[in-house]
Amino acid sequence: MNIQTATEPNTDKPAPVFDLTLEPLAAELYDVFYRTVGGVTYDHNPLPDWESFRKFAAKNPKLLPRLAAWFAIAQRARAHALGGTTG
């Protein structure tokens, strides 16, 4: 699945639509998270870097909500940086 598609393949189920202008900020925030937790999950499995995570999540419908979360975090961070808030 391409992260810009509006529906998941072979279904009528809506897929997240991503504002790709937020990707650099989402990547930076993910990198901060990655470095802060030492590059591992709570059970000590390695976390992927942003590019690997983004590519894998974009093809895995079960991971799309996590990818969407990083874009939502980036959207909120940008809004706060600009002096406003969102939802």
Secondary structure, DSSP 4 states (H G I P E B T S, - for coil): --TT-SB-TTS--B-----GGGHHHHHHHHHHHHHHTTTB-TTSPBPPPHHHHHHHHHH-TTTHHHHHHHHHHHHHHHHHHTT----
